[in-house]
Amino acid sequence: MTALSPGHPDQQSRVPLYGEEFTARPEEVYSRLRARGPIVPVLLAPDVPAMLVVDYDTALQVLRSPHVFVKDSRRWQDTAPPDTPVLPMMSWRPNTLYADGERHARLRPPVENSLTAVKPAQLRRFVQSSAINLIQGFTGRGHADLLGEYAAQLPLLVLQQMFGCPAEIAQDMVAAIAALWDGTDPQLANQYLETSVADLVRYKRANPGDDVTTRMIEHPHGLDDDELVHQLIITMGAGAEPLGNWIANALYLLLTEHRVADAVATGSVALDEALDDVLWRFTPLTNYAITYPRHALHLGQVALAADEPVVISMAAINTDPSLHPGGQVPAGNRAHLAFSAGAHTCPASRPARLIATVALETLLDYVPEVELDDQQPLQWRPGPFHRALTALPVRFPAVTTLAEPATGGSECPHRSAR
């Protein structure tokens, strides 16, 4: 592993961001970490040390100092255990996420410009039609898994349309992306992901259209096929897994907290604002925005070794009580770090927000009387990088015909007494 400077934390002092305790009670782990200071030694996996930033101002300092903290992970990668489950999520790729300086300036515009060109009205139609198709598949039963049957599937269907992607290719992509986030058989998942995205590039070169993939192919910055594959991997990876979990976590919040559900039902808080509440408290991308110090240095009173991962804990920062003196986040506050900050701020935040908002509106309009199924306890998926349920079982009055909603506005679901 990377040589550490004198006094650098040993393995025993590092807090693991994996295992049953972290998965079940991450808030308690983050609270202990914040008590130790702004940057804390952790383990992302066995034998994968990192430094976790749990302080808002320190995170902004790291994210806004690309001359000191770089995204290129190759020097770290050369020292990482080859079989660690987090390697595929941290391995260098020739895309904008791992690029610095001039290379980043060349690779980011094809992604940003291609996403910006998606018209909001067109995207809304994609989401609504896909959402209604999914809802029609379970309303007759009176029960559903709103994660597996709705939140996880909806981004897949929307991305297929946005990227001009055939269904069989998109399904392979999303399955591989989920396996990478979970760290299950990561090498095989990574191989399947690259193969399926390469299939998409070949398909769109032969069948261009009015879609994100074609616009990236035709962008004047002239990306080669390898760059296109890896640009699409990060764009679709960020658009499928975290977005599906954002939608699911928002439904979880509405179904479990009367305060939020009632505020949305009465119109005092818009769904868009409730989605920000989710990003503050249940952000789907919990620990990421990874950078690597160019050289050994001290940040504040903390020694950082060259090339050791410096991970931003959006979850620990966003839930820091010192950021919310009144105990609650004011409605509409978007100062969270869920989309990162600095030069690598997520370029897809606007379309992602629109997709999530329309997904909630449509579900709550067509299935207004939904509540958690208490017979099936909720569980969270393991992994250091995300906060994601394994399932979101619900029940509601069954209907055989999906009628137009009468209100034209979103009703909030009934809540169980969980």
N, C-alpha and C positions, 0 to 999 in steps of 0.2 A: 504493500500500500504506500501512499504518498508519505514521504518522510515528514515527521512533525517537528516543529520547533520545540525547544526546551520548555517544559511546563505545559505543553499542549495536553488536552484531556486524554486519558487512557480509556480503554473500552469499558471498564467498570463504571466510570462516571457518566456514561452516555445513556440517555433515555431511549428505549426502543419505540419506534413508531410502527410497530407491528405486534401481533399477538392478540389474545382474547381481551386483555384488559384495555388496550388501546382501542380496539374495535368497539367494545361495549360502552366505554366511558371516556371518550376522547376529551371531553370538557374538563374532567378532573386532571388528566395528563397535561393539558395546556395550562391549567391554573398553576400546577406545580412548576412548569417550565417558566412561566412569566415571573414567578417568585425568584427565579435564579438569575434573572438579568435579561437584557435585550437580545442576546445571542447565546444559544444554549447548545452544547454538544449532544448529538442524538445518533441513533442508528436507524437508517432507512430499511435495512435488512441485516441479518447476521453478517458481520465483517464488511459492512458498508457504512463507514462513519460520515457524518455531515455536520454542518453547523446550521442550526435552525434559528431564523430571525423571527422573534415574537413581539417586536415593538414597532409601532406604526412609523415613527420618524426614522428609525434605523432602516426599515424596509425601503422607504423612499430614497434614503441616501444610497443604498445599494443599487436599487433599480435605476436611479438617475446618474449613475457613475459608470457608464459602459467602458470608459478608458481604464478603469481599475478592475471591475467585475465583468468578465466576458462570458458569452454564452457557449462558445466552442468548448465541447467537453472531451475532446480527443486525448488530451494529455492525462486527464483523470481516467478516461476509459482504458488506457493502456495499463493501468495499475489495478483496475477493478476485478473482483472475482468473476471469471467467465460464465459461471452458472448462476449468478445472483438473479432473483426474479425481477429486480428493478432495472436491470441493465437496458432492456429494450425501451423503457420510458426515459432513459437518460443518455442513450447512445447518440453520437453525433450523426446527423443527416444533412445533406446539402439543401437545407431549406431555411426559411427566414428565422425560425425559432432558434437555430444554433449559429446564426450568422452575426458578425460584428462589422462595424465600420462600413466601408464601401460595398462589401458583399451584401450586407443587410440592406443598404440603400438600393441595391439592384434587385434583390429578391422580394422585398416587401410590397412594392407597388403592384406587381401582377396579382397578388392575392387581394390587396386592398381595393384596387380598381375594379377587379372582376366581381367582388362582393357588392361594392357600392352601386354597380350597374343593375343589380336586381331591384326592380321597381317594387316599392312597398305594397301597392295594390295587388300586384301579381303574386307576391309572396304570401299575402293574406289569403288569396284564393287557394294557393297550394296548401296552406295549413288547414283552412276550413274544410276543403273537400277531403283531405286525408283524414282529418279528425272525425268527420261524420262517417266515413267508411269504417273506421276502427270502432266507433261507438255502435254502429249497426251490428257489429259482430258479437256484442255481449249484452245489449239491453234486454233481449228476450229472456235471459237467464235469471236476472235479478241479482247477480253477483259477478265479480270480475277481479282480476289482478290489475290495478291501474298502472302498475309499473310495467309488467311484462306485456300486457295487452294494449297499453295506450302510451304512456310516457316514453318508454324505450323504443316503441315502434314508430311513433310520429316523426321524430327527427329523421329516421331512415327514409320514410316515404317522402318527406319534404326535400331532403338532400338529393334523392333520386331525381326529382324534378328540377331543382336548382342546378345540379351538375350534369344533367342529361345522361344519367347513369342507368343502365339496364338493371332490372330488379335482381337478377341472379348475381351480378357483380356487387351490387350494394349490400346484399345480405352477407356475402363472404366478408366484405370489409368490416361491417359492424360487429360481426361475431369475433373477428380477429382483434378489433380495437378493444372490445370488452375484455378479452382474455389478456391483453397487454396491461390494462388498468388493474386487473385482479392479480397479475403476476403468475397466472396459471399457464404452464408450458410456454414461456415467453418466446423462446427461439422459434418454435413452430408457428406461433401466432404472428410473429414478426415476418416470417417467410410468407405466410398466407396473405398478410396485409400488402406487402410489396408486390406480390404476384397479382392480386386482384386490382390494385391501383394501376399497375402497368397495363393490365387488360383494358381498363377504362381509357387510358391515354391512347392506346392503339385504336380502340373503338371510336373515340371522338376525332381522331385524325382522319378516319375513314368516313365519319358521319358527323360533321360539324353542325352546330345549331346555336340557338340563342340561349346559351347556358354558361355557367361559371367556368367549366372545364375548357370549352372552346375559346372563351375570352383569354384564359391564361395561356393556352397554346398560341394564340395569335397576338399576344402582348408584344409591343415593340422592344421590350428588354430581351426577347429571344431566348427563352429558357430551353435547355436541351431536355431530352426525355428523362434522364435521371433526375434533373432538378424538378421537372414537372411532377414526376411520381412522388417525390418527397414533399413538394409544396402541397400536393393534394392530400397526402397522408396527414399532415398537420392540420390542414383546413377541415377535412372531413372528420378527423379524430376529435378535434375540438368542437365540431358541430354535432356529433352524434352522442357520445357517451356523457360528457358533462351537461349538455343541454337536456338530454333525457332525464338525468338526475335532478337538474334544476326544476323541471316540471314536476317530477315525482315528489321532491322535497317541498315544493309549494303546496301540493295537494295534501301532503302529510301535515303541514302547518295548519292549513285550513280545517282539516279534519280533527285536529287534536287541541287547538287553542281557540276557545270561545271568543277571546278578545279580538283576535285578528279576523276570525270568521264573521263576527257580528259587525265589525267595522266595514268589511267588504260588502256585507249584505245590505247595510244601511246607506252605503255610498260615501261614508265619511273617509274611507281609504279606498283608492282605486286598486284594481288588480295589479297594475304596473307598479304601484308603490309597495304592495304586498310582496311582489317578487324581489324588491330590494331588501325587504325584511328577511327574506329567505337567504339572500346573499350575505347579509350580516351574520345570521345565526346558524344557517345550515348550508353554507356555501358548498356546492358540489365539488369544486376543485380546492382541496384543503391545504396541501403543502406542495408547492411547485415553484414556478418562476426561478428555476435553478441557475445560478451563476458560479463562476470559478475565479478566484483571485489570480491575477497575473503573477503576483509574487507574494511572499509572506508579508503580512502587515498587521497592524493593530487597528481595530475599529472600535473607538471608545477605549475601554479597558480590556477588550477581548482580542487575543491573538488568533489570527487566521492564517492557516498554512496555504502556501501556493497550491492551486489546483484542487483543493478539497471543496466539495460541493457546499455552497451557501444557499440554503433553501428558504424561501419566503413562506411562512406559515400564515396564509390568508385566514385560516380558521382561528388560530390563536389571536391574531391581531384584530380581526373583525369582532371577536367576542370579548375583547379586553374591557373590563368594567371601567377603566379610566377614560375610555372614549365615550362612555354613556353615563355621565354623572347622575342623570335622573332615573337610570335603570331601564329606559326604553329608548330605542332609536327613533328620532323624529321622522314622521312620514315624508317620503321623498328624498331622504338623505342618501346620496350616491357617492359618498367619500370613501366607501369600502374599497378594498384592494382585490375584489373578486376577479376583475379583469386585468390585474397587474397594473403597472404604471411605467412611465418612461418610454423609451424608444420601442419597447416590445409590448406595449399595451395591446390587448386583443383587438385585431382589426374587424372581428365579426360581432362585436357587442351589440350593435344596433339590430342587425337581422336576428340575432339570437333572442334579444328581448322581445321583438315582435312575434317571433314564433312561439315563445313561452306564453306571452299574453294571450294570443289568439287560441292557443291550446287550452288554456284555463277557461277563457270565455265560452268556447264552444262546448266543452264538457259540462260546465255548470249550467249552461242554457238548456242542454238536451237531457242531462241527468241531474236535476236539481236536488233530489232527495237521496243523497248518498251518505253513507256512514261507514266507519271502519267495521270490519268483521272481527269481533273480539275473540272468536274461536281460533283465530290464527295469529299467534304472537308475531310482532314485527322483529326483524333481524337486520343487521347492517353488514354489508360486505367488508371483508378485511382488505387492508392495503393502506400504504402511507400517504397516497396522493389524493384520495377522493372520500366523500361522504355519500354513500349510496346504499339504499335499501336493497334487500334481496327480493322483496315483493311488497305490494301494497294492496292487501285483500280488502274489498269493500262489498257492501250489499245495498240494494235499492229496490224500489217497486219495479217489477218487470213490466215491460211494454213490448208488444209484438210489432208495432208500427212506430217508426221514429217520426214524430210530427214536428212541424216548425215550432220553435219556442215562442211562447205567447208574449214574453216580456220584452224581447229585444235587448235586454241587458242581463248581466250575469247575476244569478241567484247564488247565494252561498250554500254549500252543502250542510245538511244536518250533521251534528257531531255526535259521536258516541261518547260514553262517559269514561273513556280511558283516562 
